[in-house]
Amino acid sequence: MCSLDQKFAFKDIIEKVARMTVFLPERPLRSTGIGRKLELQSYTIYGNSGFKNKLEYTPETFFPFTQVGSVHCKFLNTESMNGVSILIFSSGKLKISGGLSKVKSNHEAYIEDMVQELVSFFTGRLTDLLIIPDYSISMLNAQFRINMTPQLFRKYLFKLQQSGKFFNIKEPTLSGRGRISSAKVYPFDGRKSHFAVDPKGSVQMFAFKSFDEVELAVKNFLEIRTS
């Protein structure tokens, strides 16, 4: 999640995406390096009461722009040929998903590149002519998998507790599928940042503040598993 110092004009954003042609290439493309990499595939408009409230925009008709809470745009990165999902909030926050798994290093540069490409898309200006607005990373989520079985799950949680490297571990109270069966592992005191670990080895990370923080937390997490 990125935070910008300015709010978005949803009227300009919605009118822009509404008149775009959806881009579905038949073959891989490569960026020229001087233009846009992001091509729009779809968009959804949500009301300010939440994601259950979808709004439909029709050009040349009345539309309540002041009631828009967010706009979700799905793009294709024509350089790496992966999907990029960008959720734009009225508060000035962007949630960028997709593509980082292809980036082995310098993740901050990838985020800056995506912000630059997004500004280029909505302004129509080439990326080498843009002045990028000030922004900061306010939250990072991630996910990975480990070898795990339901039989080993409780033993692993016990090892995490015994390690003393984690401030709190909340074991699941319900069985089944999804988050109700996941344990929450908190590496920091007094913060919401945590791992959600399910019995089949899916690990999700929520609300971390930097890439260095994510990498250190994962290192500590995996060291306990292999010790």
Secondary structure as GFF3:
##gff-version 3
##sequence-region A 1 227
A	DSSP	beta_strand	2	4	.	.	.	ID=ss1
A	DSSP	alpha_helix	10	18	.	.	.	ID=ss2
A	DSSP	beta_strand	38	47	.	.	.	ID=ss3
A	DSSP	beta_strand	54	55	.	.	.	ID=ss4
A	DSSP	three_ten_helix	65	67	.	.	.	ID=ss5
A	DSSP	beta_strand	68	77	.	.	.	ID=ss6
A	DSSP	beta_strand	82	89	.	.	.	ID=ss7
A	DSSP	beta_strand	93	97	.	.	.	ID=ss8
A	DSSP	three_ten_helix	100	102	.	.	.	ID=ss9
A	DSSP	alpha_helix	107	123	.	.	.	ID=ss10
A	DSSP	three_ten_helix	127	129	.	.	.	ID=ss11
A	DSSP	beta_strand	135	137	.	.	.	ID=ss12
A	DSSP	beta_strand	140	145	.	.	.	ID=ss13
A	DSSP	alpha_helix	150	163	.	.	.	ID=ss14
A	DSSP	beta_strand	168	170	.	.	.	ID=ss15
A	DSSP	three_ten_helix	178	181	.	.	.	ID=ss16
A	DSSP	beta_strand	183	186	.	.	.	ID=ss17
A	DSSP	beta_strand	194	197	.	.	.	ID=ss18
A	DSSP	beta_strand	202	208	.	.	.	ID=ss19
A	DSSP	alpha_helix	211	226	.	.	.	ID=ss20
###
